[in-house]
């Protein structure tokens, strides 16, 4: 019986860097609100998918896009903080939900900052 020759694994196709769907996904998770650890994992997964098979040119583009996403998330964090100021202090459910969403957004931004440092 003839042996099959081993073929090297194909290089993964780099995914296009689509920040709008990524930010929409982050916003949807924050609205639930997702736990900060879950948010970090989601962001790390997005960035890793963009990096897989990426060349130097795409890494430069990714660094720029991550910076833009960080700025947009910072605006979202500030807006969420302003909204928390308007929530009635006696509404513990709304307070807890808002604080959890805010923590999730902060975790997403921290993950983006860490990913940007690694490029």
KESE-391968 format. One record per residue (C-alpha): chain; x, y, z. Coordinates in nm, 2 decimals. Layout:
BEGIN
[site 'A'; [X; Y; Z]]
...
This chain:
BEGIN
[site 'A'; [0.00; 0.00; 0.00]]
[site 'A'; [0.13; 0.34; -0.09]]
[site 'A'; [0.18; 0.60; 0.18]]
[site 'A'; [0.01; 0.93; 0.15]]
[site 'A'; [0.25; 1.22; 0.15]]
[site 'A'; [0.20; 1.48; 0.43]]
[site 'A'; [0.09; 1.82; 0.31]]
[site 'A'; [0.17; 2.12; 0.52]]
[site 'A'; [-0.13; 2.29; 0.68]]
[site 'A'; [-0.27; 2.57; 0.48]]
[site 'A'; [-0.21; 2.92; 0.61]]
[site 'A'; [-0.54; 3.06; 0.75]]
[site 'A'; [-0.70; 3.34; 0.55]]
[site 'A'; [-0.68; 3.66; 0.75]]
[site 'A'; [-1.03; 3.79; 0.84]]
[site 'A'; [-1.12; 4.14; 0.73]]
[site 'A'; [-1.10; 4.38; 1.02]]
[site 'A'; [-1.47; 4.49; 1.06]]
[site 'A'; [-1.49; 4.71; 1.36]]
[site 'A'; [-1.86; 4.80; 1.34]]
[site 'A'; [-1.98; 4.44; 1.38]]
[site 'A'; [-1.72; 4.39; 1.66]]
[site 'A'; [-1.85; 4.70; 1.84]]
[site 'A'; [-2.21; 4.59; 1.80]]
[site 'A'; [-2.12; 4.25; 1.95]]
[site 'A'; [-1.95; 4.42; 2.24]]
[site 'A'; [-2.25; 4.65; 2.29]]
[site 'A'; [-2.49; 4.35; 2.28]]
[site 'A'; [-2.29; 4.17; 2.54]]
[site 'A'; [-2.27; 4.48; 2.76]]
[site 'A'; [-2.65; 4.52; 2.74]]
[site 'A'; [-2.71; 4.17; 2.88]]
[site 'A'; [-2.47; 4.24; 3.07]]
[site 'A'; [-2.19; 3.99; 3.02]]
[site 'A'; [-1.93; 3.92; 3.29]]
[site 'A'; [-1.61; 4.12; 3.25]]
[site 'A'; [-1.41; 3.79; 3.20]]
[site 'A'; [-1.65; 3.69; 2.92]]
[site 'A'; [-1.61; 4.03; 2.76]]
[site 'A'; [-1.23; 4.00; 2.77]]
[site 'A'; [-1.25; 3.65; 2.61]]
[site 'A'; [-1.48; 3.78; 2.33]]
[site 'A'; [-1.25; 4.07; 2.25]]
[site 'A'; [-0.94; 3.85; 2.26]]
[site 'A'; [-1.11; 3.60; 2.03]]
[site 'A'; [-1.20; 3.88; 1.78]]
[site 'A'; [-0.85; 4.02; 1.78]]
[site 'A'; [-0.70; 3.67; 1.74]]
[site 'A'; [-0.92; 3.59; 1.45]]
[site 'A'; [-0.80; 3.92; 1.28]]
[site 'A'; [-0.44; 3.83; 1.35]]
[site 'A'; [-0.45; 3.47; 1.23]]
[site 'A'; [-0.26; 3.47; 0.90]]
[site 'A'; [-0.22; 3.85; 0.90]]
[site 'A'; [0.09; 4.00; 0.74]]
[site 'A'; [0.27; 4.30; 0.87]]
[site 'A'; [0.05; 4.54; 0.66]]
[site 'A'; [-0.26; 4.40; 0.82]]
[site 'A'; [-0.11; 4.42; 1.17]]
[site 'A'; [-0.05; 4.79; 1.11]]
[site 'A'; [-0.41; 4.84; 1.00]]
[site 'A'; [-0.53; 4.63; 1.31]]
[site 'A'; [-0.32; 4.85; 1.54]]
[site 'A'; [-0.50; 5.16; 1.40]]
[site 'A'; [-0.84; 5.00; 1.41]]
[site 'A'; [-0.79; 4.89; 1.77]]
[site 'A'; [-0.70; 5.25; 1.86]]
[site 'A'; [-1.02; 5.37; 1.70]]
[site 'A'; [-1.23; 5.11; 1.88]]
[site 'A'; [-1.07; 5.20; 2.22]]
[site 'A'; [-1.17; 5.56; 2.16]]
[site 'A'; [-1.53; 5.46; 2.07]]
[site 'A'; [-1.55; 5.24; 2.38]]
[site 'A'; [-1.42; 5.52; 2.60]]
[site 'A'; [-1.70; 5.74; 2.47]]
[site 'A'; [-1.95; 5.45; 2.55]]
[site 'A'; [-1.81; 5.41; 2.90]]
[site 'A'; [-1.84; 5.79; 2.96]]
[site 'A'; [-2.20; 5.78; 2.83]]
[site 'A'; [-2.29; 5.48; 3.04]]
[site 'A'; [-2.14; 5.66; 3.35]]
[site 'A'; [-2.35; 5.96; 3.28]]
[site 'A'; [-2.66; 5.74; 3.25]]
[site 'A'; [-2.57; 5.58; 3.58]]
[site 'A'; [-2.58; 5.92; 3.74]]
[site 'A'; [-2.94; 5.95; 3.63]]
[site 'A'; [-3.05; 5.61; 3.77]]
[site 'A'; [-3.25; 5.63; 4.10]]
[site 'A'; [-3.03; 5.52; 4.39]]
[site 'A'; [-3.31; 5.33; 4.54]]
[site 'A'; [-3.35; 5.11; 4.22]]
[site 'A'; [-3.10; 4.85; 4.32]]
[site 'A'; [-3.18; 4.63; 4.01]]
[site 'A'; [-3.11; 4.91; 3.77]]
[site 'A'; [-2.80; 5.01; 3.97]]
[site 'A'; [-2.66; 4.65; 3.96]]
[site 'A'; [-2.74; 4.61; 3.59]]
[site 'A'; [-2.58; 4.94; 3.50]]
[site 'A'; [-2.27; 4.87; 3.71]]
[site 'A'; [-2.23; 4.53; 3.55]]
[site 'A'; [-2.27; 4.67; 3.20]]
[site 'A'; [-2.02; 4.94; 3.28]]
[site 'A'; [-1.77; 4.68; 3.41]]
[site 'A'; [-1.82; 4.48; 3.09]]
[site 'A'; [-1.74; 4.78; 2.87]]
[site 'A'; [-1.43; 4.86; 3.08]]
[site 'A'; [-1.31; 4.50; 3.05]]
[site 'A'; [-1.36; 4.52; 2.67]]
[site 'A'; [-1.16; 4.84; 2.65]]
[site 'A'; [-0.88; 4.70; 2.87]]
[site 'A'; [-0.86; 4.39; 2.64]]
[site 'A'; [-0.83; 4.62; 2.34]]
[site 'A'; [-0.56; 4.82; 2.50]]
[site 'A'; [-0.37; 4.50; 2.59]]
[site 'A'; [-0.41; 4.36; 2.24]]
[site 'A'; [-0.28; 4.69; 2.09]]
[site 'A'; [0.03; 4.67; 2.31]]
[site 'A'; [0.10; 4.32; 2.18]]
[site 'A'; [0.11; 4.43; 1.82]]
